Amino acid sequence: MSKAARCGIALSVVVFAAFSFLLSGQSDLSLDEIFARNVQASGVRERLSQVQNISFKMGGTRCFASANGELRLVSGKDPVITEVILVKGANVRRNSLNAITEISGPQKVLYQTMAQLYAGLFSLSKFEGRLKLQGLKAYGPEKLCHLLMNSDGVEVGFFLRTDDFLLKRLVFKGLTPDGDKYEVNYDFAPFEETEGLRIPLSWFSSQVGTRGTLAEVTEVKTNQPLPEDLFDRLEVNVGTTEASAGELKGNVLDLNSSPFGLTVSTNWTKADIEKAGLRTGDKLTLLVEGAETELVFYASENEIPPREELAKGARLLMPMPRGGDNYVIQFYGVDPGQTASKLKPLAAIQIKKK
């Protein structure tokens, strides 16, 4: 063996030993020490007493969090507000397209946890006294410090990097109210400096059995003058709907163009469709300010023709893809003509069955 090779092996042994020693040292840290290092690394110890609220955007959702753990999530494109979620104490409520519901089960715990995380400026400061140390856990080549919190039967795993003790991963595990397995993972990008804070500017969330989504954080603001009742208001702005046999009236929520065509999001929900008595295959007439367009109705995604067939040209009324609450008008491979120029957020639209 050459001298260079022997030196290379010796160096590898030293590096491995040092790395092993580092991990061993981290595993010997107490919960209090890990907690203190996380808060120190986050740089929020002094800011926590100064920041009364924080807001930021994640795609089409604006988040508002107060220092005491209240949270308001507002989704939509101005002037349209399609959904509002409020977290206040033990209550988590959602208004989606004017349907108000109480959120329960693991989803409730998730929103409550995120409210505390945002209130603590992405540190563990709001979880003091609720965490248990579980040691180190490997995720691929990386070993993370594992802290565990149990909340209403849901396990919430906090995983911290061992070099800077900042949050790398959140894992929620439990059972839905229907008894189904629930597991959601949040993987946070490295923390960066913005607006005097050190926070992750993106994270990837995924639920077992579904496609994941990337959230990119923009427009971070602190200590904004907020209305006193901000964390009590659940109102949305989606227009109104009317439904009768073979007829629907409503409003446009959003428009999106793609290589496949134009998608028009409406405020019609399943309840409206049922009142109108629509069935798959029904021929419809869309009316927008006097312009008429023919559509075909599909009650479920499973009944829609394959994309290669749609590419030949189709106009559909169908459920929002991937489990949305509302219905959309799809123009595949066809020119919407005069109809397109009349479509805009909150524009009045009408459907009549032929």
SVG drawing of the C-alpha trace seen along z (x, -y; Angstrom):
<svg xmlns="http://www.w3.org/2000/svg" viewBox="-86 -49 91 51">
<polyline fill="none" stroke="black" stroke-width="0.4" points="0.0,0.0 1.3,-3.4 2.1,-6.1 -0.7,-8.3 -3.2,-5.6 -2.2,-4.9 -2.5,-8.6 -5.9,-8.7 -7.1,-5.8 -5.7,-7.3 -7.5,-10.6 -10.8,-8.8 -10.5,-7.0 -9.8,-10.3 -12.8,-12.0 -15.1,-9.1 -13.9,-9.1 -14.5,-12.8 -17.9,-12.5 -18.8,-9.6 -17.6,-11.6 -19.7,-14.6 -22.9,-12.4 -22.1,-10.8 -21.7,-14.2 -25.0,-15.4 -26.8,-12.3 -25.6,-13.0 -27.2,-16.4 -30.2,-16.8 -33.6,-18.0 -33.0,-21.4 -29.7,-21.8 -31.1,-20.9 -34.0,-23.3 -31.7,-26.1 -29.5,-25.5 -32.4,-25.6 -33.7,-28.9 -30.2,-30.4 -29.5,-29.2 -32.9,-30.6 -31.8,-34.0 -35.2,-34.7 -34.6,-35.0 -34.8,-38.8 -37.1,-39.1 -39.8,-37.0 -40.7,-39.8 -40.6,-42.3 -42.6,-40.5 -46.4,-40.8 -47.3,-39.2 -45.8,-37.7 -47.3,-37.4 -46.0,-35.8 -47.3,-34.3 -47.1,-30.7 -48.2,-30.6 -51.8,-31.7 -52.2,-31.6 -51.4,-34.5 -50.6,-33.5 -51.1,-35.7 -49.8,-34.5 -50.0,-36.3 -47.4,-36.0 -49.9,-34.1 -50.4,-31.4 -53.5,-32.5 -53.4,-31.7 -55.3,-32.9 -54.8,-31.4 -56.4,-33.2 -56.4,-31.6 -57.4,-33.1 -56.5,-35.8 -57.5,-39.3 -60.4,-40.2 -61.5,-36.5 -61.1,-34.8 -62.0,-31.1 -61.0,-29.8 -60.2,-31.0 -58.8,-28.8 -58.7,-30.1 -56.8,-28.6 -57.7,-30.1 -57.1,-28.1 -58.8,-24.8 -60.9,-25.8 -59.9,-25.2 -62.5,-26.4 -62.6,-26.4 -64.7,-28.4 -64.4,-27.0 -66.7,-28.5 -69.1,-29.6 -69.3,-26.2 -68.1,-26.5 -66.8,-23.4 -64.9,-22.5 -61.6,-20.8 -60.9,-17.8 -58.5,-14.9 -54.8,-15.0 -55.6,-17.9 -56.6,-20.0 -53.4,-19.1 -51.4,-20.0 -52.8,-23.5 -52.4,-24.1 -48.8,-23.0 -48.0,-25.2 -49.7,-28.1 -47.3,-27.7 -44.3,-27.2 -45.0,-30.4 -45.7,-32.3 -42.2,-31.1 -40.7,-32.4 -39.9,-28.8 -38.1,-27.9 -39.3,-25.5 -39.9,-28.3 -43.7,-27.7 -43.3,-24.0 -41.4,-24.2 -42.4,-21.5 -44.3,-19.5 -41.4,-17.7 -39.6,-14.4 -36.2,-13.5 -36.0,-10.4 -32.3,-10.4 -30.9,-10.4 -32.7,-9.1 -31.2,-8.5 -32.8,-9.9 -30.6,-8.6 -27.0,-9.7 -28.2,-12.3 -28.8,-11.8 -31.3,-14.2 -32.1,-14.9 -35.6,-13.5 -38.0,-15.2 -41.6,-14.0 -44.9,-15.6 -48.2,-13.9 -51.3,-16.0 -54.8,-14.5 -53.6,-11.1 -51.4,-12.4 -47.6,-12.0 -45.7,-15.0 -42.0,-14.4 -39.6,-17.3 -36.3,-16.5 -33.4,-19.0 -30.1,-19.1 -27.2,-18.2 -24.9,-20.9 -27.1,-24.0 -30.1,-22.5 -32.6,-24.1 -35.7,-22.4 -35.3,-20.1 -38.4,-18.0 -41.9,-17.7 -43.8,-14.4 -47.5,-14.0 -48.8,-10.5 -52.3,-9.5 -55.7,-8.2 -58.4,-10.3 -61.9,-10.5 -62.8,-7.6 -60.0,-5.4 -57.7,-5.8 -53.9,-6.1 -52.7,-9.7 -49.1,-10.7 -47.9,-14.1 -44.3,-15.1 -42.8,-18.6 -39.2,-19.0 -37.8,-22.4 -35.1,-24.1 -32.0,-25.6 -32.9,-28.7 -32.0,-32.0 -31.9,-35.6 -34.9,-37.7 -36.5,-40.8 -34.2,-40.4 -35.4,-36.8 -33.8,-33.5 -36.4,-31.2 -36.9,-28.6 -38.0,-30.2 -39.5,-27.0 -40.6,-23.5 -42.0,-20.4 -45.1,-18.9 -46.4,-15.4 -49.1,-13.1 -48.8,-9.4 -50.8,-8.3 -51.0,-11.8 -48.7,-14.1 -46.5,-16.5 -46.4,-20.3 -43.6,-22.8 -44.4,-26.0 -42.2,-29.0 -42.3,-31.8 -42.4,-35.4 -43.4,-38.8 -42.4,-38.2 -43.6,-41.0 -43.7,-41.6 -45.7,-43.8 -48.2,-44.8 -51.2,-46.9 -53.9,-44.2 -57.7,-44.6 -58.6,-43.6 -61.0,-41.0 -58.7,-39.5 -58.5,-36.1 -62.3,-35.9 -63.4,-36.7 -64.2,-33.7 -65.9,-35.5 -64.9,-34.6 -65.5,-36.4 -66.7,-34.0 -69.9,-35.5 -73.2,-33.7 -74.8,-30.6 -78.3,-29.7 -79.4,-26.2 -82.6,-24.8 -83.5,-21.8 -81.2,-21.9 -79.9,-25.4 -77.0,-27.0 -76.0,-30.6 -72.7,-31.6 -69.4,-33.4 -65.9,-32.9 -63.2,-32.4 -60.1,-32.1 -58.7,-31.5 -55.5,-29.6 -54.1,-29.0 -51.8,-26.0 -50.6,-24.2 -53.7,-22.1 -56.1,-25.0 -58.1,-27.3 -59.3,-26.3 -62.1,-28.4 -62.7,-27.8 -66.3,-28.4 -68.0,-28.7 -70.3,-25.8 -70.0,-22.9 -71.3,-19.4 -74.4,-20.7 -75.2,-23.0 -74.7,-20.2 -77.1,-17.9 -79.7,-20.7 -79.5,-21.1 -79.8,-17.4 -76.8,-17.2 -75.6,-13.7 -72.5,-12.7 -73.0,-13.2 -75.5,-16.0 -75.2,-18.6 -75.1,-22.2 -75.0,-25.8 -72.7,-28.2 -73.8,-31.8 -71.5,-34.7 -72.8,-38.2 -74.8,-37.0 -72.0,-34.7 -72.9,-31.0 -70.7,-28.0 -71.6,-24.3 -70.3,-22.1 -70.5,-18.4 -70.8,-17.6 -68.8,-14.9 -69.6,-14.1 -66.3,-12.6 -62.7,-12.6 -62.9,-8.8 -65.6,-9.3 -63.6,-11.9 -62.3,-10.7 -58.5,-10.2 -56.3,-13.2 -55.4,-12.1 -59.1,-12.1 -59.6,-15.5 -56.7,-16.9 -58.8,-16.7 -61.0,-19.4 -63.5,-19.4 -65.4,-21.8 -66.2,-20.3 -67.8,-21.1 -66.1,-18.8 -64.9,-18.6 -61.7,-20.5 -58.8,-18.1 -57.2,-16.4 -60.0,-16.7 -61.0,-20.3 -64.4,-21.4 -65.6,-23.2 -66.2,-22.6 -64.2,-23.9 -64.9,-24.6 -62.2,-23.2 -61.5,-24.2 -59.2,-21.5 -57.6,-22.1 -60.3,-24.6 -60.5,-28.4 -62.9,-29.8 -63.8,-32.5 -65.8,-35.5 -66.4,-33.7 -62.8,-34.1 -62.8,-37.9 -65.8,-38.1 -64.4,-35.9 -62.8,-37.5 -62.8,-37.0 -66.3,-37.2 -67.9,-37.6 -71.5,-36.2 -71.9,-32.9 -74.9,-30.7 -75.4,-27.0 -78.6,-25.6 -79.2,-22.0 -80.1,-21.3"/>
</svg>
